[in-house]
Amino acid sequence: MLASACAYDVVSREEQLFMNSRYQEIVQRVETRGGAKTTAEYYTLCISFSKLKRYDRLFDCIKRMEASIAAGDRTVYFNDASYLPRGLLSQAYIELARYDDAIKEALAFKKLVADMGMQSRALTIEALGLLGLAQALKKDTAAARATAAELADIGTYYPFVLLETPKLTNLARIYVAVGEYEKALTAIGKGEEEGLWRGVADLVTGASMRGESMFAWQQLPRKFMLHKSQMETGRTAQAKAGYDQLLANPLTAQNGDVYWLILFDRGRIALKEGDRNAAIGFFRKAAEVIESQRSTISTEASKIGFVGDKQDVYSALVGALFDAGRQSEALEFVERSKARALVDLLAQRSRFQPKRRDAAEVNRMLVQLASLEAGTQEEDAGITPQVAADRRRALADTRQRIEKAEPEMASLVTVPAMSSGEMRGLLAADEALIDYFVHRNALYAFVMTRDGVRGARLDGAGLADAVALFRASLTEARTDNYREPARRLYDRLIRPIEGLLDRRNLVIVPHGALHYLPFAALRSERRYLIDGYTVRLLPSASVLKYLRPADRRPAKDLLVLGNPNLGDRRFDLPGAETEAREIGRKWPDSLVLLRDNASETAIKRAGQEFRILHLASHGRFDSDAPLESGILLAPDAANDGRLTVSELYDLHLNADLVTLSACETGLGAVRNGDDVVGLTRGFLYAGARSIVSSLWPVSDQATTELMAGFYANLRSA
């Protein structure tokens, strides 16, 4: 954000390192030097943490820089530096996908620099660039376009001709982010014609043209913007040639965020040219690059205005394999796509409860994994191609050690490559598994038995709306309005594969909106699905590998938690208390805990001692924050009463059945299914072997009646 006014040969050692992008060395030198630090030192240190992706250290550094500025040290390289914290925070929040925070800081940045004399024009360009990019990535296209127009109106005539470079750079990023590729190409082309792009990296990243070239971090993103814009504007031959040149450079692999985007686009070009096998190769390689990273944060891609959807890669690959008649492979990548989604869901967790090894040992491996992954994203000229390659090998080795030590836990932090043959071997002879895959308007159903895999391409248009309509019709008491939506969904999802369902027992693996669908209630003209088959659901086919019998039968039979005291009478569930008492009365070897005793602490301390767990309480589920969803139980000194989905992955159970029974444990709006997957996979990982839960809010009284009958039948079974 600031260019040094000093001559290169007379600047300090830290400034020389800064100009040469040697951020690791800056951190070592500045942090080991004692005494109070100047704002200029904090600036170089904060930039270094930003480039090294050490965000916790970055935020602390920014706070210290703010304190230094507030104390009166406002100058960096002879310029007023009071705006620096706002700009650094906005950039960091963009990289972390916290777009509302990024917009707030960019607006503050813009306001601060409005009256800074000769600095104002240059800094306003930077502020508008951050603001427009954050707005575009937030999908506020109208605001982003307005910001781009404001940026385009800034004059870069003499004596401001050097500002044309950052202006064009920021415009290109915003245009790419809003999908206006023709405008992006115009901005990029103008920069090329005027010889401006060679210096882009220097103004944006703080690196000097005299510093060492860091191709993967400085030139590669810029070239991707160019070739992406060419491809999206129909200049396919130019894009293909440009992408091939990038893929031929071994340094491209250092920047995984951009590398997989290039591979994906190259596969799209191959598919357009009719070369399906080449497309499959590019898509497969893109998936492998995606799977080599646990982090969901696309820091480098966000800087250039394009954060791709990883599921696009899997969808394209599944479609290409399906069209090639390679249906078993297509199913394998359906499962890998679901595994990748689970890894994304759990990416912010740093520890899990291991099943085999000592927890401390396993969590040390997880810390090492996180450290190595962060290392592969560090932007530093001191990281040679050989060092980068060594880090990638060490990362792969660490993953293999985790997979060997804790296979089930490894499935939460890595994407296991499970063959269709291995999955088929986990099915019983009388079982057929239907694995659905949904992405945008693409919809596939793969039917797997011990004998093989067959698939069908289905109609995915408007699927979420159809599911929502059916769910709404089911809530209309004493009407048969549900029949027609049930039949239409049966015709879309079951009838095309009906001839493949020659087993009595169905295992259904939903995806996306289908996680909210009560499959058993679908019906043909003759009968409901449940009348012809037994039906069970799984979050993925590969989870079959981890559904094992209990190591030992729990000493106790049934634990019932009912109507916990949530501290507000409005949330009391008298019906749940009646339900709990009735279940306990009919089940001799049971423990019933009510009100204050129905606590989160009780389930954590005693849950593993029971074969069946019954939780009759409220729940809160949110697909926008699935790990913070959970069951509401009584709080106490040890726990806050919210048994969150995230906490399930630290829980240890040994239960044949977990029942979630309450008016609000159901899931509400039809979304992407993360809330359902997180909940069910969490209980399965904790040690449950089956789960019963509603898919929508149910009245207290109706739940009581249903559960009484359910347990009476279970007891007599």
FIVOFI-574137 format. One record per residue (C-alpha): x, y, z. Coordinates in steps of 0.2 Angstrom, whole numbers, plus 5000, padded with zeros to 4 digits. Example, Ala and Ser with C-alpha at 12.3 -4.5 7.8 and 13.67 -1.06 7.14 Angstrom:
<atoms>
506249785039/506849955036/
</atoms>
This chain:
<atoms>
500050005000/501550125002/503050134991/504650184999/505350354996/507050305000/508450244988/508650054988/510450064993/510250165008/508650095016/508749985032/508949795031/507149765035/506649875020/507749785009/507049615014/505249695012/505649744994/506349574991/504849484998/505849405012/504449405025/505049255036/506649355039/505749515043/504749425056/506349345064/507349515064/505949625070/505249505083/506949465091/507449645092/507049715109/506349885114/504749975108/504349965089/503950105078/502450115067/503550085052/504149925060/502449865064/501949905046/503249785038/502849655052/501049665049/501249645030/502449495033/501149405043/499849445030/500949365016/501349215027/499449195031/499649205050/498049295053/498049275072/499749355072/499149485059/497649545069/498749565085/500049665075/498749775068/498149815086/499849855091/500149965076/498450055080/499150095097/500750155091/499850275079/498650335093/500250375103/500750495090/501950395079/500950425063/502250415049/502850275038/504050315024/503750505027/501850475024/500350485036/500050305040/498450325050/497450235037/498550075036/497549975049/495949995040/496749945023/497649795031/496049735040/494949755024/496249645014/496349515027/494449505029/494249475010/495549335011/494549255025/492849275016/492249395030/491549515017/490449625028/491949665039/492949695024/491649825017/491649905034/493449925035/493649985016/492350115019/493250175035/494850175024/494050275010/493450405023/495150425032/496150465016/494850585008/495850735015/497650675014/498350795000/499450714987/499150544995/497250554993/497050504975/498150344976/497450284992/495650314987/496050204972/496650064984/495150094996/493950084981/494749924975/494549834991/492749894993/492249844976/493049674977/492249634994/490549694988/490749584972/491349434982/489849454994/488749444978/488149624980/488449654961/487449824960/488549894974/490149824966/489749904949/489350074957/491050064966/491950014949/491150164941/491750274954/493450204953/493450224934/493050404935/494650444945/495850534934/497550474931/498250614920/499850704924/500550714937/499550554942/500050444927/500850314939/499150284947/498450204931/499250034936/498350014952/496750084945/496749964931/497249824942/495849854954/494549874940/495049714933/494849624949/493149694952/492549654934/493149474936/492249454952/490549514945/490849414929/491049564917/492449484908/492449594893/492749744904/494049654914/494949604897/494949784892/495749844908/497049704907/497349734889/497649924892/498849884906/499849764894/499849894880/500550024891/501849914900/501049934916/500749754922/502549724926/502349834941/500649774947/501349654960/502449794967/501049914971/499749784977/500849674987/502249794993/503649694984/504849794973/505249764955/507049744962/506549604973/506549414968/505149364957/503849254965/502949184950/501649084959/501049234970/501349384959/501349334940/500249184940/498649264947/498849404935/498949284920/497549184927/496449344926/496949374908/496649194902/495049174912/494349334904/494849264887/493949104890/492349184896/492349304881/492449164868/494349184865/494549004868/496148974858/497049114867/496449054884/496948874879/498748924874/498949034889/498348904901/499448774893/500948884896/500548904914/500248724917/501948684908/502848794922/503148684937/503048844948/501148854945/500848704957/501448814972/499848914972/498548784974/497148914975/497448964957/498148794951/496548704952/495548844944/496748834929/496548644928/494648654929/494548784915/495748684904/494548534907/493048644902/494048694886/494448504882/492648454885/492048594873/493248534860/492548354861/494048284870/493148194885/494648094890/495748244891/494448334901/494248194913/496148204916/496148394920/494548374931/495348234940/496948324943/495948484949/495048374962/496748304968/497348484971/495748524980/495948374991/497748414995/497148565005/496048555021/495748745022/494248815014/494948995013/495449034995/496549175000/497449194983/495949174972/494949304982/496349434978/496049414960/494149424962/493749244958/493349114971/492848954962/491548824968/492548664972/490948564969/490948624951/492448524948/491648364955/490048394945/491048414929/492048264933/490548154938/489648214922/491148174910/491348004918/489547964917/489448004899/491047894896/490147744903/491347744918/489947744931/490947654945/492247794944/490847924944/490147854960/491847864968/491948044964/490248074970/490848004987/492448114986/491348264983/490348234999/491948195009/492648365003/491048455008/491248375026/493048425027/492548605022/491148595035/492448545049/493948645043/493948765057/494048625070/495848595076/495548435087/494348275087/494148135099/495147995092/494447815093/496047715093/497647815099/498047925113/497148095110/498748195113/499748095100/498348115087/498048295090/499848335089/499748255071/498348375068/499248525073/500748465062/499548445048/498848625050/500548695051/501148605035/499548665026/499848845031/501648825025/501148785008/500148955007/501549065013/502049195001/503949225003/505349234991/506449125002/505348974999/506148894984/505348774972/506248634981/505748694998/503948704992/504048524985/504748465001/503348545011/502048465000/502848295002/502848315021/501048365020/500648205011/501648095023/500748175038/499048135030/499547955028/500147935046/498448005052/497447895040/498447745047/498247795065/496447855065/495547805049/493847875054/494548035061/495548055045/493948055035/493548215044/495048305039/495548225022/494648155007/494847965007/494947884990/493747734993/493547624978/491747564973/492347384975/492647424994/491047514996/490047364987/490847244999/490147335014/488347305008/487347165013/486747045000/484947105001/485347285001/485347414987/486147584990/485547744980/486847874980/486148044974/487248184968/486548364966/487448514960/486548664952/485348584939/486348424938/485548274947/486248094946/485647934955/486947784957/486247624962/487547504970/487347324975/488647194979/488547154960/488947324953/488547504950/487247574938/486747754936/485447874929/485448064925/483948144932/483048304931/483748424943/482948584938/481948664952/482248514964/482448624980/480748704977/479948534973/480548474990/479948624999/478248614991/478048434997/478648475014/477448615016/475948505009/476348375023/476048505036/474248535030/473248435043/471848325037/472148355018/472848245005/473748384996/475348294998/474948154986/475248244970/476948324976/477448154983/477048064966/477948194956/479548174967/479347984966/479348004947/480848114947/481948024960/481347834960/480447784944/481947814933/482947684943/481547574949/482147434938/483747434947/483047414964/482947224965/483347214984/482147224998/483247345009/483647515003/485047625009/484847805003/486247935003/485348104999/486248264994/485948444994/484048484995/483648294996/484348295014/482648375019/481548255010/480648115019/480947975005/479847845014/478347965010/478647964992/477247864983/476847794966/475147764960/475047604970/476047624986/477247724997/479047694995/479047625013/477747495008/478947414996/480547425005/481447455021/482247625021/483747695030/484747845026/486647885027/487648045025/488747955013/489147785007/490847785013/490247805031/489747615030/491547585033/491447655051/489747585056/490347445067/489547345081/489847395098/491547355106/490547305121/488747315126/488447465137/487947415155/486347515155/484947515143/484047685141/484447865146/483047995143/483248175145/481648275145/481048455146/482648535152/482548695162/483148825149/482848975161/481349035152/479548965154/479149005136/480348865131/479548735143/478948575135/477748495147/477348365133/479148315132/479148285151/477648175150/478448085135/480048055145/479047995160/477947875150/479447805141/480447775157/478847695165/478747565151/480647535150/481247455166/483147475164/483047665161/483647825169/482547975166/483248155169/482048305169/482248495171/483848545179/484548365178/484248355159/485848435156/487248445144/488448385157/487348225160/487548175142/489348205141/489748115157/488547965156/488047955138/489247815134/488547705148/486847685139/486347585123/484947705119/484847895121/483247995120/483348185120/481748275121/482148455120/482248605109/483548615095/484248755085/484848715067/485548835055/486348785038/487348955038/488248905054/487948715055/489348685068/488448805080/486848715078/486348595092/485248525105/484648645120/484948565137/484948625155/486548725158/487648715174/489348765180/490248645169/489248675152/488248815144/486848695140/487048705121/487648535114/488248595098/488648495082/490448545084/490448465101/489848305095/491548275087/492248275105/490848165112/491147975116/489547865114/489147685113/487347685107/486347575096/485147725094/485047905097/483247985096/483048175095/481248215100/480648385101/479648525093/481148605086/482448475083/481848465065/482648565051/481748715044/482148785027/482748685012/484548735010/486248645006/486048505019/487648555029/486548565045/485848385042/487548315037/488448395052/487248325064/487048145058/488948125054/489348205072/488248075081/488947935070/490747985074/490348005092/489847815092/487947815088/487447675076/485747745071/484847905073/483047955073/482548135071/481148245063/481448335047/480348485052/479548565067/478248455076/477048495090/477448445107/475848335109/476048245092/477848205096/477348135113/476148015105/477247965091/478747925103/477647825115/477147715101/478947705094/479647645110/478247525113/478547445096/480447455099/480247365116/479247225109/480347205093/
</atoms>
